[in-house]
Amino acid sequence: MKMPPRAHPLWLAYILHRVSGVALAIFLPLHFWVLAMALNDPAGLDGFLQLTDYTVVKLAEFGLVFGLAVHMFGGLRLMALEWLPWSPPQKTLAAGAAAASFLVATLFLMKAL
């Protein structure tokens, strides 16, 4: 029995890679704004950084690190598909990318808590 195209694991890997890329592109201006605060308004930066003590912010950081890792490992999977002379098992690479991303983000969260 053949899966519908949008239920295929590689379709989900494609969507996760695209969504993580858009989320990181949205996050970057906020990140640059906070870095600019470090130069122009150190007191404001200290106030902003107090937000990082809240659990919901730590969970959001987990999501950010997961998105970054998923985008990086997904990109490595795509480069393997493009550049390796043999055809790697794409489902296995996609599952490995998701598992490695979750591991990296979980280790980050454990250190943050």
GUTIDREN-991899 format. One record per residue (C-alpha): residue number from 1; residue in one letter; x, y, z. Coordinates in steps of 0.02 Angstrom, whole numbers, plus 32768, in hexadecimal, padded with zeros to 4 digits. Layout:
N
{NUM; a; {X; Y; Z}}
...
END
This chain:
113
{1; m; {8000; 8000; 8000}}
{2; k; {8047; 80A7; 7FCB}}
{3; m; {8046; 813D; 8042}}
{4; p; {7FF9; 81E1; 800A}}
{5; p; {8086; 8259; 7FDD}}
{6; r; {8065; 82D0; 806D}}
{7; a; {8069; 8245; 80EE}}
{8; h; {8113; 820A; 80B4}}
{9; p; {81A0; 8221; 8135}}
{10; l; {820C; 827F; 80B7}}
{11; w; {817D; 82F9; 8096}}
{12; l; {8176; 8319; 8151}}
{13; a; {8234; 8330; 8154}}
{14; y; {8221; 83AE; 80C6}}
{15; i; {819A; 8410; 8123}}
{16; l; {81FD; 840D; 81C6}}
{17; h; {8297; 844E; 816B}}
{18; r; {8234; 84DB; 8119}}
{19; v; {81D8; 850C; 81B8}}
{20; s; {8277; 850C; 821F}}
{21; g; {82CC; 857A; 819D}}
{22; v; {823E; 85F9; 81A0}}
{23; a; {8239; 85F8; 825E}}
{24; l; {82F5; 8618; 8267}}
{25; a; {82E5; 86A5; 81E8}}
{26; i; {825E; 86F4; 8254}}
{27; f; {82C7; 86DC; 82F1}}
{28; l; {8366; 872D; 82AB}}
{29; p; {832A; 87E3; 82B2}}
{30; l; {82F8; 87CB; 8369}}
{31; h; {83A2; 8780; 838D}}
{32; f; {83FB; 8812; 8338}}
{33; w; {838F; 888D; 839A}}
{34; v; {83C4; 883B; 843F}}
{35; l; {847A; 8840; 8408}}
{36; a; {8467; 88F9; 83E0}}
{37; m; {8421; 8912; 848F}}
{38; a; {84C4; 88CD; 84D3}}
{39; l; {851F; 895C; 847E}}
{40; n; {84A3; 89EB; 8493}}
{41; d; {843B; 89C7; 852E}}
{42; p; {8492; 8952; 85AB}}
{43; a; {840E; 8973; 8631}}
{44; g; {8384; 8946; 85B7}}
{45; l; {83E1; 88A8; 8588}}
{46; d; {83ED; 8876; 8640}}
{47; g; {8332; 888C; 8652}}
{48; f; {8312; 882A; 85B3}}
{49; l; {8384; 879D; 85EB}}
{50; q; {8323; 8789; 868D}}
{51; l; {829A; 873E; 8621}}
{52; t; {8309; 86A7; 8603}}
{53; d; {82E8; 866C; 86B4}}
{54; y; {8234; 863E; 8687}}
{55; t; {820F; 858A; 865B}}
{56; v; {81A9; 85B9; 85C2}}
{57; v; {8240; 8617; 857B}}
{58; k; {82AE; 857F; 8599}}
{59; l; {8230; 8514; 853B}}
{60; a; {822F; 8593; 84AE}}
{61; e; {82ED; 8588; 84AA}}
{62; f; {82DA; 84CB; 849D}}
{63; g; {826B; 84E7; 8405}}
{64; l; {82E9; 8560; 83BB}}
{65; v; {837B; 84E9; 83D2}}
{66; f; {8312; 845A; 838D}}
{67; g; {82E5; 84C4; 82F5}}
{68; l; {839A; 84F3; 82D9}}
{69; a; {83D4; 843F; 82EA}}
{70; v; {8348; 83FC; 827B}}
{71; h; {8373; 847D; 81F5}}
{72; m; {842D; 8454; 81FF}}
{73; f; {841A; 8397; 81FD}}
{74; g; {8393; 83A2; 8177}}
{75; g; {840A; 8408; 810D}}
{76; l; {8493; 8388; 8127}}
{77; r; {8419; 8301; 80EF}}
{78; l; {83F4; 8364; 8051}}
{79; m; {84AD; 837E; 802F}}
{80; a; {84CA; 82C3; 8042}}
{81; l; {8440; 82A5; 7FC3}}
{82; e; {848D; 8322; 7F49}}
{83; w; {8546; 82FD; 7F5D}}
{84; l; {855D; 8246; 7F8A}}
{85; p; {857B; 81D6; 7EF2}}
{86; w; {850E; 814D; 7F3B}}
{87; s; {8459; 8162; 7F6D}}
{88; p; {844D; 8168; 802C}}
{89; p; {83B0; 8124; 8081}}
{90; q; {834C; 81C6; 808F}}
{91; k; {82CD; 818C; 8110}}
{92; t; {835A; 8154; 8183}}
{93; l; {83B7; 81F8; 816E}}
{94; a; {8319; 825C; 818F}}
{95; a; {82F3; 81F8; 822C}}
{96; g; {83A8; 820A; 8264}}
{97; a; {83A1; 82C6; 8247}}
{98; a; {8303; 82D6; 82B0}}
{99; a; {834B; 8268; 833A}}
{100; a; {83F0; 82C6; 833F}}
{101; s; {8392; 836C; 8343}}
{102; f; {8326; 8333; 83D4}}
{103; l; {83C1; 82F4; 8430}}
{104; v; {841D; 839A; 841A}}
{105; a; {8384; 8400; 8451}}
{106; t; {8363; 838F; 84E7}}
{107; l; {8418; 839C; 8521}}
{108; f; {8409; 8459; 8512}}
{109; l; {8368; 8459; 8578}}
{110; m; {83B2; 83EA; 85FF}}
{111; k; {8444; 8462; 8611}}
{112; a; {83CD; 84F7; 8616}}
{113; l; {8361; 84AD; 869F}}
END
